[in-house]
């Protein structure tokens, strides 16, 4: 008797049913099966976010079937057989069964097929080469996918080195899937293939590398996977030296102990050297977003230095200067490097104060400076900055009159 994952809510949802109805209307029963992550995650009790579908229908037939059912069809990768259906506002990636004709480690030339086993042979890992019919019946063409999935074994389909040579990004994907789904010792053949071909990562586009790296770091606990990357030399191929594994591991522990949200960008910052300019160069080389680049730069700023014994006044001053995001990042990174056992309450208190305090607005403006007798020009900003520094030093004194008096004193002492 065939194994089944049953009828799950994501399978019986109206938007899913509409897509499967459209495909079956064009190709008959069992012309389409769920594949990959949605099957894998259902099998091991993890949430399903994306629903991918494999089909015997050619891309043009998929597009026609969706349009006939009044569903939107987006040609997201037609040359590789992929059409995205939009049903009920949700995307469904539909890919025609295929086999590789030629590969060069970065891209593949494919031919379409109607053979489920051929399609499975070109996939990366056995736990991703799983299919399910609409009624939940499982198909495991490699013969190992279900067992490997349940055991947490990340094993390449077929010969590991051959699979990696087809697409060198699979080196990072191996460690990403090990971080998310792995259990027990890593597969020796997979590790050997990744280590021997790690230099080929430099041939990949920066965008592909950065996307995969951030996905890996988003796992609940990627410490073992990242440690394996370091030991095999893979991590050194994508990150600048010296890599701070201790700080990274400390940050993951802190996130777990405090229930902080998993933060892949901050975890990346924890791994990088304490070099603000270098962090910016790295972010630009990997084509990270401007927001992520600026966040890394702020997290790596050399001053102020964060210590667990900072006073509330010093904390407020740092918050005002840095902003809430950079303050939290700097505090967590400093905590991750510190001796956590003795200082945990202080670091917790520091971050709590940062979450609960709203920086006040500086009560003066350029017009106030001009009204105090400072002529328009660069001196206005200079005076404003000096008075603001005094205001910060007095712990954001809530007395505009005193601040105005300080302004007058500074203005009177200036030579115009």
Protein Blocks (a to p, Z undefined) as FASTA:
>chain_A
ZZdebjafklmpmklmmmmmmmmmmnoghkaccehjlmmmmmnopacfbdcdddfbdfkl
mmmmmmmnopacddfblmnopacddeehiacddddddddfbdehjaccddddfbfklmmm
mpmbfklmcccdfkopacdfkopmmmmmmnopacdehjfklmmmmomklmmmmmmmmmmm
ggcjddfklmmmmmmmmmmmmmpcfklmmmmmmmmmmpmblmlmmmmmmmnommmmmpcc
dddfklmmmmmmmmmmnopacdfklmmmmmpccdfklmmmmmmmnopafklmmmmmmmmp
cbdcddfklcfklmmmmmmmnommlmmmmmmmmmmmmcfklmmmmmmmmmmmmmmpccdd
dfbdfklmmmnopacdjklmmmmmmmmmmmmmnoopabfklmmmmmmmmmmmpcZZ
